[in-house]
Structures are given as structure tokens and as C-alpha cells.
Amino acid sequence: MTPPETAIWPRLRSRQPGRPNFRRQHTIGPYILDFYCALLKLAVEIDGQIHDLGNNPVHDTRRTAWLNTQGIEVIRFAAIDVLRNADEIAEDIWLIARKRQRGEE
């Protein structure tokens, strides 16, 4: 895992009542997701600067579109934001997960 993924993983893997379980480095089709909640069909991607270079933005768009056709919502966070405040990013993820649980997408 990258340093930003390492920073967020302890927060996502903590098993607490009312919080869904996430897996790390989960394969779906031809892709490996940084973090994935199967119950909610929710993927969390932590994007470093490499995602802005070359053909990567096109690849990410195509990847997200394919995942969406599988019913999977993809949320992305910049790696630098995770490194600056992993607790805040984790809270954002839990908020999105709660909304998805309630069907508020």
C-alpha cells in the first residue's frame, strides 16, 4: 500500500457498530480497488499525482464508468489530503457510506 493508503486503512478497518466493512486491494473485474465495501458497493480510491499525468485521467474515467455499470459508486480523494488529515477523510467516507446505507445517494 502507498503511504496515504496506509494512513487511512486503520480508520476504515476498525469494526464499529453501524459501520460497514471495507476490504483493501479488492479485485473487481480487471481492476484492483484501493478499498471496497461489498455491502454498499462502494469503492474508495486514493489518487496520487500520477493520476493527473498522461493518459491516466482517461483511464480513471473509463474505469469509473465500468465500475458504475456494475452498480459500484466510486469516491476519490487526493493522496495529499489523506496525508494531511486522514481522520477528516475517514469521516467523509463514513458520511457517504451512511447516506448510501439509507439510499440517499
Steps between C-alpha positions, in 0.01 A plus 500: 500500500606858445560730800158671461327161479693389807382814682129445426480121532501477883202736505305302239572156642392584855189297568245716672123454531312657212806525276533277195811291440759602244753280326830626365651424160181328383478371143187558295513405135825629352556754780647506848320743728685674782211438742163338445182446700310211340184561704464852361678446168719796592859541379743746654797606289795699629654681205859620495646748251556223246125497437530845340773403254491368145210274413416430866201738522343327199573159651346607835188630325461176304562295816242695701246469218548121489468471878183711487351252250559236768300708748812615685532860613857629489615780727845650459723692735832666429791323668632830636167565675511157663855564623403842635191382686414130486242537779301757302511290183387193696206698639409605144507136395278395793255780418476385138463138615217591740319688225541205266369264771187715527464522123569875489761484226 
